[in-house]
Amino acid sequence: MIQKVFTVHNHMGIHARPATKLVQVAITFPCEIILEKDGKRMNGKSIMGVMSMAAMFQDRLTVTANGEGEAEAIEAIGEIIEASHEEA
């Protein structure tokens, strides 16, 4: 299991477009992926879960991956969370 904290750099937060991209990337990995914000844990492979986190600019998200490909999954998801532009 790997856990890492990332900061949202997109001024619009994790809205529909980056949330969709995050989930699309997450589902390519066989490991379990959990996102946590303010004690609220969500499945990183669920668009509704990711959107319901309402992650805004400068929020810190803890990403936990457990299983095959966990290190790669953490890095790929972290890149999306920390992307500073709309097209993340």
C-alpha positions in Angstrom: 0.0 0.0 0.0 1.2 3.5 -0.9 -0.2 6.7 0.3 0.7 10.2 -0.9 -0.7 13.8 -0.4 -1.2 16.0 -3.4 -2.4 19.7 -3.6 -5.0 20.8 -6.2 -3.3 23.5 -8.4 -6.2 24.0 -10.9 -7.9 27.3 -10.0 -11.2 25.7 -10.9 -10.6 22.7 -8.6 -11.4 19.1 -9.6 -14.5 19.8 -11.6 -16.1 17.6 -14.2 -13.3 17.5 -16.8 -10.3 16.7 -14.5 -12.5 14.3 -12.4 -13.4 12.4 -15.5 -9.8 12.2 -16.6 -8.7 11.1 -13.1 -11.3 8.3 -13.1 -10.4 7.3 -16.7 -6.7 6.9 -15.6 -7.6 5.2 -12.3 -9.6 2.5 -13.9 -6.6 1.5 -16.1 -4.9 0.2 -12.9 -5.8 -3.1 -11.3 -5.2 -1.8 -7.7 -7.6 -0.2 -5.3 -7.5 3.6 -5.4 -9.0 5.7 -2.6 -9.0 9.5 -2.4 -9.5 11.3 0.9 -10.2 14.9 1.7 -11.2 16.3 5.1 -11.7 12.7 6.5 -14.1 11.8 3.6 -12.9 8.7 1.7 -14.0 8.0 -1.8 -13.4 5.4 -4.5 -11.0 6.9 -7.0 -12.6 4.9 -9.8 -16.0 6.4 -9.2 -16.9 9.6 -11.0 -19.6 10.4 -8.5 -17.2 9.8 -5.6 -14.5 12.0 -7.1 -17.0 14.8 -7.9 -18.7 14.6 -4.5 -15.4 15.4 -2.8 -15.7 19.0 -4.2 -12.0 19.4 -4.2 -11.1 23.1 -4.7 -8.0 25.1 -5.5 -5.3 24.5 -2.8 -7.2 21.5 -1.2 -5.0 18.6 -0.2 -6.0 15.1 -1.3 -4.5 12.0 0.1 -4.4 9.2 -2.5 -4.0 5.6 -1.4 -3.3 2.8 -3.8 -3.2 -0.8 -2.8 -2.3 -3.7 -5.1 -0.6 -4.3 -8.5 0.6 -1.1 -10.1 0.1 1.0 -7.0 3.2 3.1 -7.5 2.4 4.0 -11.1 -1.2 4.7 -10.2 -0.2 7.1 -7.4 2.0 9.1 -9.8 -0.5 9.2 -12.6 -3.3 10.4 -10.4 -1.0 12.9 -8.7 -0.2 14.4 -12.0 -3.8 15.1 -12.7 -4.5 16.5 -9.2 -1.5 18.8 -9.4 -2.1 19.9 -13.0 -2.5 23.7 -13.0 -4.5 24.1 -16.2 -8.0 23.3 -17.4 -6.9 20.6 -19.8 -5.4 18.4 -17.0 
